[in-house]
Amino acid sequence: MGWVILTEFIVAFLIAAVLSTFYAWVTKKKRRGIGFFGFFLIVLMATWAGGIWMQPSGTATGQINWWPFIIVGITFALLIAVFGPRNPPEGRQETLEKLDEMAGGKALEELTYTVLKLIFWFVFAMMAVAILFRYVTRI
């Protein structure tokens, strides 16, 4: 049982690492501060949780069906990329307009940051619980 858990974690880790690196490479010139580590953690947990909860199908490597991990990882990474931060403003006029907006919304920004941080850790904890629950009930 321990070997299966380790192997599934390694598969999820590798898929999350590849997807996160690809995302960082694609967005390196368009966005700044994308939060690589946060993106990697959430994709890792989603890939691992989704991979062990989906019904096995496809090609097996050893004893691990890796297609569910890939499908969930790509789907979740795309969802985060689509709903992630937008491009920074370009040009002087756009920058000035953005600075005016930012000056009026500092308190809202702090509240939003705190709420998003709490949501991140809540989702992370729920995925950890889903992973643990699956391994406990699979015995």
C-alpha positions as CSV (number, residue, x, y, z in Angstrom):
1,M,0.0,0.0,0.0
2,G,2.8,2.4,0.9
3,W,4.5,1.8,-2.5
4,V,1.3,2.6,-4.4
5,I,0.9,5.9,-2.5
6,L,4.5,6.9,-3.2
7,T,4.2,5.9,-6.8
8,E,1.0,7.9,-7.3
9,F,2.5,10.9,-5.5
10,I,5.5,10.8,-7.8
11,V,3.3,10.6,-10.9
12,A,1.2,13.5,-9.7
13,F,4.4,15.5,-8.7
14,L,6.0,15.0,-12.1
15,I,2.8,16.0,-14.0
16,A,2.3,19.1,-11.7
17,A,6.0,20.0,-12.2
18,V,5.7,19.8,-16.0
19,L,2.5,21.8,-16.1
20,S,3.7,24.4,-13.7
21,T,7.0,24.9,-15.5
22,F,5.1,25.1,-18.9
23,Y,2.7,27.7,-17.4
24,A,5.6,29.8,-15.9
25,W,7.4,29.6,-19.3
26,V,4.4,30.7,-21.3
27,T,3.5,33.5,-18.9
28,K,7.0,34.8,-18.0
29,K,6.8,37.9,-20.2
30,K,3.1,38.5,-20.0
31,R,2.6,38.4,-16.2
32,R,4.7,39.1,-13.2
33,G,4.3,37.5,-9.8
34,I,2.2,34.6,-11.0
35,G,3.0,32.7,-7.8
36,F,4.8,29.6,-9.2
37,F,4.9,27.8,-5.9
38,G,1.2,28.3,-5.1
39,F,0.2,27.3,-8.7
40,F,2.4,24.2,-8.4
41,L,1.0,23.2,-5.0
42,I,-2.7,23.5,-6.1
43,V,-2.0,21.7,-9.4
44,L,-0.2,18.9,-7.5
45,M,-3.0,18.4,-5.0
46,A,-5.7,18.5,-7.7
47,T,-3.7,16.1,-9.9
48,W,-3.1,13.7,-7.0
49,A,-6.7,13.9,-5.7
50,G,-8.3,13.6,-9.1
51,G,-6.0,10.9,-10.3
52,I,-6.7,8.6,-7.4
53,W,-10.5,9.3,-7.4
54,M,-11.1,8.8,-11.2
55,Q,-11.9,5.3,-12.4
56,P,-8.8,3.7,-14.0
57,S,-8.8,3.7,-17.7
58,G,-6.1,3.7,-20.3
59,T,-2.5,2.5,-20.2
60,A,-1.0,1.4,-17.0
61,T,2.7,1.9,-16.1
62,G,3.5,-0.7,-13.5
63,Q,0.4,-0.7,-11.4
64,I,-0.5,3.0,-11.8
65,N,-3.0,4.2,-14.4
66,W,-1.4,7.6,-15.2
67,W,-4.1,8.9,-17.7
68,P,-6.4,10.1,-14.9
69,F,-3.6,12.0,-13.4
70,I,-2.8,13.7,-16.7
71,I,-6.4,14.5,-17.5
72,V,-7.1,16.0,-14.2
73,G,-3.8,17.9,-14.0
74,I,-4.2,19.5,-17.5
75,T,-7.9,20.3,-16.8
76,F,-7.2,22.0,-13.5
77,A,-4.1,23.9,-14.7
78,L,-6.1,25.2,-17.7
79,L,-8.9,26.4,-15.3
80,I,-6.4,28.2,-13.1
81,A,-4.7,29.7,-16.2
82,V,-8.0,30.9,-17.6
83,F,-9.3,32.4,-14.4
84,G,-5.9,33.6,-13.2
85,P,-4.5,37.1,-13.1
86,R,-4.8,39.3,-16.2
87,N,-2.0,41.0,-18.2
88,P,-0.5,44.2,-16.7
89,P,-1.4,47.5,-18.4
90,E,0.5,48.6,-21.4
91,G,1.3,52.2,-22.3
92,R,1.3,55.4,-20.3
93,Q,-2.4,56.1,-20.3
94,E,-3.4,52.6,-19.3
95,T,-0.8,52.7,-16.5
96,L,-2.1,56.0,-15.2
97,E,-5.7,54.8,-15.2
98,K,-4.6,51.6,-13.4
99,L,-2.7,53.6,-10.8
100,D,-5.8,55.8,-10.1
101,E,-7.8,52.6,-9.6
102,M,-5.2,51.1,-7.3
103,A,-4.9,54.2,-5.1
104,G,-8.6,54.0,-4.3
105,G,-8.7,50.2,-3.7
106,K,-5.8,49.5,-1.3
107,A,-8.1,48.4,1.6
108,L,-10.1,46.2,-0.8
109,E,-6.9,44.8,-2.2
110,E,-5.7,43.7,1.3
111,L,-9.1,42.1,2.1
112,T,-9.1,40.3,-1.3
113,Y,-5.6,39.1,-0.7
114,T,-6.5,37.7,2.7
115,V,-9.7,36.1,1.5
116,L,-7.9,34.5,-1.5
117,K,-5.1,33.2,0.7
118,L,-7.7,31.6,3.0
119,I,-9.5,30.1,0.0
120,F,-6.2,28.7,-1.3
121,W,-5.4,27.0,2.0
122,F,-9.0,25.8,2.3
123,V,-8.9,24.2,-1.1
124,F,-5.5,22.7,-0.4
125,A,-6.8,21.2,2.9
126,M,-9.9,19.8,1.2
127,M,-7.7,18.1,-1.5
128,A,-5.5,16.7,1.2
129,V,-8.5,15.3,3.0
130,A,-9.8,13.8,-0.2
131,I,-6.5,12.1,-0.8
132,L,-6.3,10.8,2.8
133,F,-10.0,9.6,2.6
134,R,-9.4,7.8,-0.6
135,Y,-6.3,5.9,0.7
136,V,-8.1,5.1,4.0
137,T,-11.2,3.7,2.3
138,R,-9.3,1.9,-0.5
139,I,-7.8,-0.6,1.9
